[in-house]
Amino acid sequence: MTTGMRRPFKRFRLTLLVILLFLVQGLQAAYVLIPMDETQKNHLKSYGIAYWILKHDVEVDWLLNYRGGSFLAQYSKSIENECVVRGVTFEVLADVQAAAILQEIADPQVNMENMKLHKAPKIAVYSPKNKLPWDDAVTLVLTYAEIPYDVLYDEEIMAGVLPLYNWLHLHHEDFTGQYGKFWGAYRNYPWYQEDVRTNEEIAQKLGFTKVSQLKLAVAQKIRDFVAGGGYMFAMCSAPDSYDIALAAEGDDICDVMYDGDPPDANAQAKLDFSKCFAFENFKLTMNPYVYEKSNIDVTNTRPKGLNESNDFFTLFEFSAKWDPVPSMLCQDHETVIKGFMGQTTAFNTKTVKSSVTVMGENKGYGEVRYLHGDYGKGTFTFLGGHDPEDYQHFVGDPVTDLSLHPNSPGYRLILNNVLFPAAKKEKRKT
């Protein structure tokens, strides 16, 4: 072979090597897409995959309004294996395919946005240590999705541990110190008596003469956590009892069976609604035999014809590019969600502050089901009802098996809130 013939051959080999290098780089730059539309086999565990990726210091793109709010991350074999093990639907995309999706989302004419998730939030659940005869939707779905969390209660909150966390869920607590107003129906039940005894012991241990005083102090610690930049999520009886406790600071609203003395006769007039996160102009329910704390909740005033077959609420559609926060919190593969009851089923529209963003409602009945707001540097989200897959969960009912509801639209709302703190706040260029 002559020297002249060798040179083209060398150039050919060099060109082939360059092409192979580009192909290898293309394979290394592949992505994994976790679709969140109707093709997804397990929506709930998909959130767990996104959280798992973040825990391994890999960013996740949350594609708002793209196929139900899908997740996109740079491909690795470990992510693929984790999806297979957890039964989560995924697609492996070439770099050019992922780029095309991001380009589609960036189009200013479409209501989509790419929200980058940077770091897995540290999660705390405010929940009593003693066993109560009901479950909690948030702890159920966190466990099912395999998202880790720590359980805190009054002693830990008062010890000042909240700044160690990014996100706090309030269990179905009664922050007014009235033990959920279960006295009328359950005062002779062992679980109720144990709950009273436990709370009184904690209050005395922490230097409070009444449980209501302790719960107010805890509520104020949580308020400071949110004001400092924390994210708070609450369901069922926690949202309204939390605001009632803040509004009633220094005002005795508990009857004698709850704290040993009668309530203030002028308690209603002394409420300070400016201290509340979400509610105002509400009326207290002072009768200890009535299973209700105020008219914030609509459970006892709902139309008689409203039942499981026709109880629904609608999620609002927000601009993903200009209102990314409510857009994140409303990501779902369905926009009409099955209603579900609770000690607090939904919020009376007339008691919701105008500063709050309503994200889900049954407008025909004047019910707000899902709301969000800012407080200081942090945020709060309230969702009415007890269990999205159990229409009317009674005391003592069995725990919901989420393996039977892996695509629950209602439970997705909870998990949207869990990932929300991982999003980086970026100002949009004008």
N, C-alpha and C positions, 0 to 999 in steps of 0.2 A: 504494500500500500504506500503510495507516495505521500510526501508531506502535504501537498495540496488537498489530497483526499481526506487526510486525518483532521484538518481544521474544520471542515463542515460537520464531520462526525462529532467532534468535540463540542461545537456550537449546539448541535442537536441534543447532545446529552445534557448540556448546561440548561438549555431551554426546557427539556423534560424535567430536570431537577427543580427548576423554578416553578413549573406547573404543579408538580407534586407537593412542593412546599406550600403553595397557595391552597391546594386541596386539603392538606393536613390542617392548615390554619382555619379553613372554612369549617372542617369537622370540629375542631376545638372550640369554635365560636358558636356552635349550635345551641339552641335554646330548648327548654321544656315549657310547654304551655299547659296549664291546668284549666280547662274550660269550665265555666260555671253556669252554662245554660242547661237545657234539658238533656244534653248528652252526658252530663256528669253522673256517674253511678253513686257517688257519695259526696254530696256538697259539704257536709259537716266536717268530715275528716280532711277535706281539701284545705280548710283553714288551718288544721293541724300541720299539714305539709308545709304551708306557707310559713307558719311559725317556726317549724323545724329548720327550714332553710335559713331564716333570719338568725336562729340560734347558732348556726354554723358560719356566721359572719358573711353571708352572701345576700346581696340586695335582691328584693323582689319587686317587680313592676306590677302594680294593681291597675288593671286596665278597666277603668270605670266605664260602665255601659257597653263594654265590648263582650259579647256573648255572656251576659249575665254577671259581669264583673270578674273576668278571668284573671289568673295569675301567670306571670311570665318570669322565668329566671334562666340564667346561663346553665346550660346542660352539664350534668355530671352523672356518672353511673350510680353514685350513691343516692341521688335524688330519684332517679328512675326506679331503683330497687325499693326505696321507701314508698313510692306511689304504688308499686305492685303489692308490697306487703300489706299496705293499709286499704287496698281496694279502691284507689282513687284513679279516675280516668285522666290520662295525660296524652299529649302529643309531642313528639320530638320534631323540632323545626330547624331547617337550615338557617344560616345567618340571613340570607336574602329574604326568606319568608317572614322572619321576625321583624326585619327592617320594614317590610311592606305593611305589616300590621301597625307598627308604630307610626308609619307615615300616614296611614288611613286615620288613625286616632288623632294625629296632629292637625288634620284638616279643620280649619276654623268653622267650616259649615256643618260639622257633625257634632252631636252632643256626646262626646267622649273625651276622656283625659287619661293620661298616664301618671299615676301617683306612685312615686318611689317609696318603698318601705325600706328603712335602713337598719333598724335595730329591734330585736324582740323585746317588747315591754315586759317589765317585771310586774306580775299580777298578784293582787291580794283580794281575798274574799272575806268580808266581814260577816261572821257566822258564829252562833253560839256553840260552845263545846258540848253542852248537854244535848241529848237526842230528843228531837221534837217529832211529832207524828205527821210530818209532811216533808217533801223533798224540795229542792231548789233547782230551778231550770238552769241557772248559770253554772253551778257546780256539776250538774249532770252533763251539760254539753261540753264543758271544759275537759272533763274526764273522758268523755267519749271521743272528742277530737284529739286527745292526748296532748293537751296544752297544760303545762305545769302551773300551779298556783300555791300560795301560802294562805292558811286560814288564820285570821286575826279576830280578836274580840276586844271587849272593853279594856282589859288590862294592857294589852299591847298598844291599843290606840292611845290610851292615856300616858303610856310610857314614851310616846313620841316616835314610833317606828314608821309612820306613814311616809315621810320623805324618802325612805329607801325604795319606794314603789312608784310605778308610773300610772297604774290603773287600779281602781278599787271598785269592787261590786258590793252593794249593800244587800245582804240577805233580807228576807221578809221580816224585817225588824219593826218594832213599834217604838219609835224614838220619843213618844209622849210619856212613856212609863206606865201605860195602861194594859200591858201584856196582850196587845192585839184586841182588847175588849172581848176576850174569850170568857170572862168571868160568868156572864149570864148563863152560858150553855155548858161550860166545862170546869167550873170551879171545884167540883168534887172528883175530877179525874186526876190520877197520880201524875201524869205528865205535866199538867198545868201547875199543880202544887209544887212539883220539883222545879219548874221554870221560875216560879216566884221565889222559892227559897234560894236558888242559885243566884239570881239577879240581886236579891237583897244582900247576900253574902259578899258579892263583888262590890256593891255600892259601899257597904260598911268598910270593907278592906281598903278601898280607895279614898275613904274619908268623907263620904256623902251620907246624909241622913235619909235620903229618899232615892229610889231608883230613877224617878223622873229627873232629879238633879244630875245624876250620873249620865243618863241618856242625852240630856241637853249638852253637857260638857263634851261628850263623845261627838255629838252632831257639830259642835263648834270646832273641834279638832279636825273633823272631816271638811268643814267649810274652809278652814285655813289651808288644808292640803290642796283643795281645788283652787283657791285663790293664788297659791304659790305655783300653779302650773300642773296640778294633777288632773287626771281624767276619772270621773265618777259615773258609774252606771247603776241604776236601781230599778227594781221591778216590784209589782204587786203592792204591798202595804208600805214599803219603805219610802217611796217618793212623797206621798201626801203626809205621812207621819213625820217625815224629816222636816218639811217646811212648816208644819204645824208647831213642832217643837221649837224651831227657830223663832217663829212669830210670837210664841207664848213665853219667851224668856222673862223670868221674874214673875210669872203669872201662874197660879195654881189652877190647872184645868182637870186634875185627877180627883175622882170621888173617893170617899172614905175607904172603900174596899181595896183601893189601889195603893194609897199612901198614908192611911190612918187618919185623915182629916178631910172635911168637905172642900169642894172647889170654891174658888172665888166667884161670888155671885155676878161680878162684873167682868168675868174672864173674856167674854166676847169683845167687849168694848176696848179692852186693853191690848188686843192683838196688834202687833206691828208688822204689817205686810211687807215693809221695805226690807226686812231681814230675810225674806223668802227667796229661794232660787227661781221658782217657776210659777207660784200661785199667789193669788190675792183675792180680797173681798169674799172669802169663804166664810161659811157659818159652821161653828162647832156643833157636834152632836154630843150633848152632855149626859144624856140618859144612859146609865151604865148597863141597862138591859138591851139596848139597841146595838147591834153588831156593826157599828159604823162610827168613824171619828169626826167626819165633817161632810159637807156637801161637795167637796172636791171629787169624791168618788160617786159614780152614777149607778152602782150596782142595784140599789134599792129603788131607783126611780126610772129604770129602763122600761120600755113598753112591754106589756105582757106577751105580745105576739113575737117578741124577739127571742130566738132560740138557736140552737146549734146549726140548724138547717139554713138559716138566713142571716146569721151574724157574721159580717165581714167588715174589714176596714181597708182603705185604699192608701197606698204609699204615694207620696208626692214625687213628681219628677223635677229635679233641680238641674241647673246648668252645670255640667261636670267641669267645665273650664273656669267658670267664675264662682261657683258655689261648691267647691270640691268636698267640703266637710259633710254637709247633709247628703251629698251624692254618695260618698263612701258609706255612710250609715244606712242608706236605703238600697244598696246593691242587692239584687235578688233576681231569681229567674221567674218570679211572679210579682205582679203589682197589686193584686187583690189578695189579701191575707185572711185566712180563717180567724174569726174572733175567738177569744178564750177568756173565761172568767177568772176572778181571783178575789181576795179580800178587798183589793182595790182593782176593779175591772177596767175602768177607763176614767178619764179626767173630764169633768164638766167644763165645756168650752168657756163658759162665763167666768170661770175662776182662773183661767190661764193668762198670764201676763202677756202683753203685746210684744214685749222684747224677746219672747221665746219663739224659736222656729218650730212650727208644727210640721212633722214629717209623715204622720199617718193619722187618719181620722175616719169616723163614720159621721159624715157631715149631716146626713138626714136626721140623726138623733142627737146632734150636738155633743158628740163624744170625741175627744182627742185621745188617741191610743199610743202615740209615739211622738216624743218631743225632744228638743235639744237646745242648749243655751250655753252662753259664756258666763263665767264668774271669775273676775280677776284675770289671771293668766291661764286659768284652766277651763274645763268644760264639764257639763253634766248632761246625761241622757236618761230620760225616764220612759219606761215601757209599762203600760198597764197590763194586768192579768198575771196569772200564776204559772201556767204551763202551756206553751203553744200547741202541744199535741194532746192535751187533756182538757176538754172544754170546761168541765166543772169539777175541779179537783177538791174532794172533801177531805177533812181531817181523817187520817188513817188509811187513805187510799194507797194502793201499791205504787211503787216508783215506776215512772215511765221508762220503757226500754227503748232507747234511741236507736238501737240496731234495727228496729222496725220502722224508723222514720229518718233514714239517712239523707233524705232530700227535703227536710222540713223548711219551708220558706220562713216560718215564724222563728225558728231557732237560728236561722241565718242572720236575723237582725241582731241577735245577741253577739254572734261571732264577728259581725262587722265592727262592733264596738271594741272588741278585744284587739283587733288589728289596727284600729284607727290611731292609737298613740304611736305606732311605728312610722307613720307618715311624716316626712320632713316638711315643715312649713316653709314654703317659698313664695315670695311676692311675685305676682305675675307682672311682666313688663308691660308698660303702657305705650 
